């Protein structure tokens, strides 16, 4: 399999060096309103509460504490699943200030008019954001564009009050602030399986009947099985991210047959459900998110995130601003928080869990060189690799599953997507679950 590589010769500032000066820098910033966080007067900050609604993927207490310490803002995170995020964005727009859906949910919520656009001209670091969210929708010229909902197609709107989707970089207005992105495949317990796994086709291999886990999200779970069916040469889809009715039926009919034969041990919804199935060995191959594999490894269990020859199913999430947030101090504070997210500390925090942020140049400043080489360059680590909580993930000399950032994000087969026939997909998914 051909693997892509990338490299950088830019000087790296260690995370420790940067953090030593953070307290002093913050006090200066608070006093002057320039050169750091926040831009608001210190006496006003304590009165501004930013209510954030998101998933456990990103809404984690240590990150909240980092953001509060660095910005001085009063931040309150609420953790729910992605379905609940979409529901609350649609029906309770005054119940949150920032919400973080997945990009494939945008067609279902953005046209409702409950959100206000993000002004790129107010984002301090927008010029450092990767091309995935701009034009031509790729991080590198030789990267795969991917089938389905490429993020660039849904990242822009015509005006601040727009409810449409505009061409990439045709306006300064974003539907939402791009956040974490990653490239997903399958997690596997190779210590139990006892052999290499190189293809998505293994996901539907009868060898793993009763030991396979599928995520319980109709649009994503369907796509995982579709990746396997196409790899097994059962079908060639016109577009896995936007299947025809005939393709949907063919796929679900097979999925129902698999379920009746007992192929699937579990259908997980939450991050920790997926972790626990792999920790216990109840599943040996399953749909999985990269940081969930990180958690399994942190518990001393040798779970592997597979680098499969057909490529990756990729995703991204981002931050919406509620329409009820008016011009003024709260909106100013939200832009300060957005600038902080892109400034580096958050990027390093997520990098140590296997995620990527849109401003890698800034992330790099907060990682030690050996960490950057491991997480981004796909190189063997010269030291033990720890997660953000100080737990050992990999010993010195280890390679990251899936290799470099460029190998992962350069080989996107399909993006998580909401299909035009989404209502029919949900109908068939419910039939599948009850079969």
N, C-alpha and C positions, 0 to 999 in steps of 0.2 A: 504494500500500500504506500502510495506517495504521500509524504507528510510535508506540510509547509512549515517554514521557520521564519522567525523574525529576530531582529537584534536592535540594540540601541547603544550608543556610546556616550549618552549624556551622563553628566555627573550626578550621582545619587547622594542625597542627604539622608542620613539614617534617621529612623523614627525617633530614637532616643535623643538625638541632637535637636530635632525639631521640637520635641515636647518640652525640653528644658527651658526653652524661652517662651512657652505658650502663656504662662501666667502673666509675665511682664508685658507681653504683646497685647494680651486682652485688656489689661488695665489701661494701657495707652490708648487702645482702640475705643474703649468705653468713654474715655475722657475727651478724645478728639473727634470721634465719629468718622475717622478715616483710617485706611490702611489695615483694617482688620474687622473683627466681628464684635459687637454689632455696630450698625451705623446710627442706631437710635441712642438717645440720651439714656444713661444708666438708670435714672430715677423713673423712667417710663417703662422700662423693660418688665419689671415685676408685675405690672398691671396687665400685661398682654399674654393671654393664654392661647397657644396654638394646639388645636385638637386634631390629632392625626389618626386616620383610620387606615389600617393595612393588615397584611398577613404576617404570620410568624416568620416568613422568609426574611423580612427586613425589620419588622417592628420588634426589637429586642431591647430589653432594659439596659444593658451596657451601652448600646448605641445612643439611646435616649439620654443617658447620663453624660456621655461624651458631648452630645450636642448642647445640653444645658450648660455644661462647664465651659465650653468654648464660646457660646453665643450669649449666655446670660438670659436666654429666653425661657419662658415657662411653657414646657412642651409636655403634652399628655398623649401617650400612644394608646390606642385601643386595637387589640388583635382579634381578628375574625377570619373566616375563610373567604376565598375569592367570590363565592356566590353571594355571601352576605355583603361584601363590599359593593358589588354591583347593585344589589337590592337597595342598600342605603343611599348610594349615589342617586338612584332613580327616584326614591320615595321620601328620603329624609335629608334633603340638601342643606338644611340648617343645623343638622346634628353633627357636623364635622367642618373643619376648615380646609384640611388637605386629605385627600383620599388616594390610595395607591392601588389601582386596578392593574390587571394584565392588559397588554395592548389589544389582545383579541376581544376584549370586552368593550372596547371603545365604540364600535358600531351600535351597540345596544344602549349606551348611556350618553355619548356626546351629543347626538341630535336632540336630546330632550331639553337642552338649554339650561341645565342646572349648574353649569360650570362657567367660569370666565377664563379666557385664554391667558397664556403665559407670554409676556413680552420679552423676546430675546434681547432687546436693547437694554433691559434692566439686569441681565445676567452677566456678572463680572467675568465668568469663565466660558461663555458660550463659544468663543473662538477656539477653545481647546477641546470641544466635544467632537468625538469621532464621526466619520462620514456615514455610519450606519443610520444616523438620525437626520441626515441631510440629503444631498444629492451626490452620488447616484444610489444611495442606500446600501453601500458596502464599505467595510472598514479598509480594505485594500483592493487595488484594481483587479487582482487575480482571485479574489474571493468569490464564492458562489453567492448569487443573489437569493436563491432559495424560493421554493414554491410557497404559496399561501400569502399571509399578511405580512409582507416586509414592513418593518416599523416606519420607514420614511413615508410610506403612503398614507399614514394615519396621524402623522406628527404635526401637521400644519392645518390652520383654519384661516378663513379670509379676513376676519376682523376680531376685535376683542370680545365681541358678543356673538361671534360666529357659531353656527351649529353644523357647518359643513366640514368637509375635508378638502384641503387645498394641495396643489402640487408642492413637492419638497422645495423649500427655500424661496417660494414665490411670494411669501409674506413674512413679516417679523413675528407673527403670532403662532404660538404652539398650542395644540390641544392640551398637552400636559408636559411636565418636565421629565425627560428621559431618566430612568433610574438604572437598576441592575439589569444585566443581560447575561445569558449563559447558553450553553449548548448541551442538550440532554441526550442521553441514550438510556441504558439499563444498568442497574446495579446487580452484582452477582457475587455469590459466595463460591469462589473458585476452589477454596479449601475443601468444600463439600463436593462440588461438581467433579473436580479432579482432572480437568483438561481446559485448554484455552477456549474462549468464546470470541469469535471474530465477526459474526454476522447477526443482523437483526432477525434473520430467519430462525435462530435458536429460541426466540421468544415463544414460538408456537410449536417447538419440537416436542413430540409426545414423550420424550425422555423426561421432561420436566412436568408432566401432568400431576396436578395436585400440589405442586411446589412453586407455582407461578403467581405473581401479584400484579394487578393492573390498577392504575389510579382511577378513581371514581369521578372523573370529569368527562362528560360526553365527548366534547370536542378534542380533548387531548388523549384520552384513553383510546378512542377510535383511531387516532393517528398513529399511536404506538403499534396497534395491531396491523394497521395498513402498511407501516414501514416493514413489518415482519412478513406480511403476505407478498409484498412486492419483492422483497429480498429472496423469498422462496419461489419466485417466478410464477406465482399463482395469478397475478394480474399486474398490468402496467397502468397506473392511474394517469388521467389527463392532468390532474393537479390534486395532490394529496390534501392540500389546504382548502380546496373548494371542489369537492367531488360531485359528480352527477348523481341523479337519483338511482340510476342503475348501479353505479359503483358503490353507493351507500348500501343498497340492498345486498349486493354480493358480499360485501364485507361483514355486515351484520348477520347475514344468514350463516356465514362461517363461524363468527364469534359465538352465536347461539349454539351451534353444533359443538364447539369447543367447551362451552360452559356445561352443556348436558353431559359431556364426557368427563367432567370433573377436572378440566385442565387448570382452572384458576382456583388457587387456594384462598385468595382474598382480594377484596376491592377496597383500597384505602383512600381516605379523603384528606386526612391531616398528615402533616410532616412527620410527627412522632409515630403515627401508625406505621408508616413505611419503615421507620427506623426499627421499631420493635419486631416487626415481622422478620427483618433480616438478622437482628440480634439473636432471636430465638432459633433461627434456622427453619422456621415454618415455610418460608419462601427461600429459594436459592437463586432465582432470577426474577426481576420485577422492574416495573416502571419506577424510576427514582429520580430525585433531584440531587444534584451534586453535593450540596451541603449536608443532606441526609446521610450520604455515604461518609462524609467527614465525621458526623456524630457517631456513626457505627464504628469507625476506625478509632475514634477517641475512647471508645469503650473496650478497646483491645481486640476487636473482632475484625478479621482480615477481609473486609468487603472491598470489592473492586468496581470502579466506574468504568464501563467498557468503552473502548475506542473501536467502533464498528466500521467496517469497510464501506458501508453504504452512506456514511455521514451521520449528521446530527439533526435532531428536532430541536429547534431553538426558540427562545422566548425572551421577552423583555417586559418590564413593568415601569410605571411612571407615576408622577404626582399631579393630580388634578387640584385646582383651586375652586372652592365652592363659590357660586354666584353671589351668595349673601355677604361675602367678604368685600367690603367697599374700599374705595381709595382712602388711605390714611395709615395710621400706625400699624394696624394688624397686617395689612398688605405689605407694608415696608418690612415688617418682621419676617413675613413669609419669604420675601426675596432674600433677606439676610440668611435665612435658613437654607434656601436653595443654593446660595453661594457657598455656604459652609459644606453642604453635601458634595459639591464639586471641587472643594479646595484640597482634598487629599486624605484627611484622617478617616473619613467614612469609607473611602475607596480601599484603604489598607485594611480596615476592619473586615470588609466583605471579601477582600482578596484572600484573607487567611481562612475563609470558609469555602473558597472556590468560585466566588462570584466576580463579575467584572463591572466596573463603573464607567460612565461615558468619558471621563477625563483621566486616562491612564498616565499621562505625563505627571499629573499631580499625585496620583496614587503612588507612583514610583518613589517620590520624595519621602514617603512615610513607611516604606518597606526597606529592610536591610538588603544589601545587594544579593545575598544568597536566597532571600525570600522572593525577590523579583525574578531571579533566574529560575527558581522552582515553579512558581505559580504562573508566570507569564511566558518565559522563554522555553519551558519544557526541559530544562537542564537538570542534571543530577545535583541534589543539594549537597553543599559542603558542610552543613550543620544539621542537627535535628530540626524538623519542621514542627512548629506548634500552631494550634488554632488560636483564635483571639483571646481565649480564656486561659492560655498557658499550658494546655494539655498537649502532650506529644502526639502528633499524627503520623509522622514518618521519621525513620532514622536517617542519619547522614548517608548520602549515596543513593537515596531513593529518587525515583522519577515520578512526576505527577501522572495519574491516570489520564489518558487522553492527550498528553503532551502539551504543547504550547498553546497560548491564546490564539495564535494564528492557525494552528492545526484545527482547533475546535471551531472558531468562528469563521474560518475560511472554507469550511466544508459543511455548510448548512444545507441540508436536503429539503427541509420544510420548516416554516415558522408556525408556531401555535396560531390557530386561526378559528374564526367563526365563519362557517360556510353560509352561502346564500340559502341553502336548504336546512338552516339550523333547526327550525321547528320540527322538520322531519327527522333530523339526527336525534333530537331529544326523544321523540316518540319511539324511534327504533331502539334507542339506548334503554329506555324504560322496559321495553319488551325483552331486551337482552338480560337486564338485571332480574326480571321476574321469571325468566325461562327455566 
